[in-house]
Structure formats: C-alpha cells, structure tokens
Amino acid sequence: MDIEKLADKQHEIWAHWMKYLFTQGELKNGNFTIPKEKVDRWKKQLKTNYKDLTESEKESDREQVRKFINLF
C-alpha cells in the first residue's frame, strides 16, 4: 500500500469537503458563519453510527470510499 497515494487521495477528499463547506456559510468581517440548521445536522451525524444513518447519508459516505477503494 502506498501511503503517498492514500495521503494524496485524503487531501483531495478534504479539499472537496472544504469547497462544499465554504458554500454553506457566510464570511463577514473576517468570521465565517454556518447556519444553525447545518451545524445541528452535522452534530447529529457526528454522534450517529454508520449503521444508523439514513440511506442518503450512507450513500454520501460510500461515494467518498469510491474515491480511494481502487488504491487497495
């Protein structure tokens, strides 16, 4: 297994998330604000085991795995 290929893919996944995140909030006076409903949703997902996620949430995780599974 090549750690550099995995690290490169992880960076790509992180960058994709950050691009998405920055479309979800607002930068004002040097502060980035995320709407409460987004924060509440993500906090709930953080506390939820994969097996208990909704099917669409699971599919989102599967989509991320598909980005690197071929490296194995």
Secondary structure as the mmCIF struct_conf table of DSSP 4:
data_model
#
loop_
_struct_conf.conf_type_id
_struct_conf.id
_struct_conf.beg_label_comp_id
_struct_conf.beg_label_asym_id
_struct_conf.beg_label_seq_id
_struct_conf.end_label_comp_id
_struct_conf.end_label_asym_id
_struct_conf.end_label_seq_id
HELX_RH_AL_P HELX_RH_AL_P1 ILE A 3 THR A 23
BEND BEND1 GLN A 24 GLY A 25
STRN STRN1 GLU A 26 LYS A 28
TURN_TY1_P TURN_TY1_P1 ASN A 29 GLY A 30
STRN STRN2 ASN A 31 THR A 33
HELX_RH_AL_P HELX_RH_AL_P2 LYS A 36 LEU A 46
TURN_TY1_P TURN_TY1_P2 LYS A 47 LYS A 47
BEND BEND2 THR A 48 THR A 48
HELX_RH_3T_P HELX_RH_3T_P1 TYR A 50 ASP A 52
BEND BEND3 LEU A 53 LEU A 53
HELX_RH_AL_P HELX_RH_AL_P3 GLU A 55 ARG A 66
TURN_TY1_P TURN_TY1_P3 LYS A 67 PHE A 68
HELX_RH_3T_P HELX_RH_3T_P2 ILE A 69 LEU A 71
#
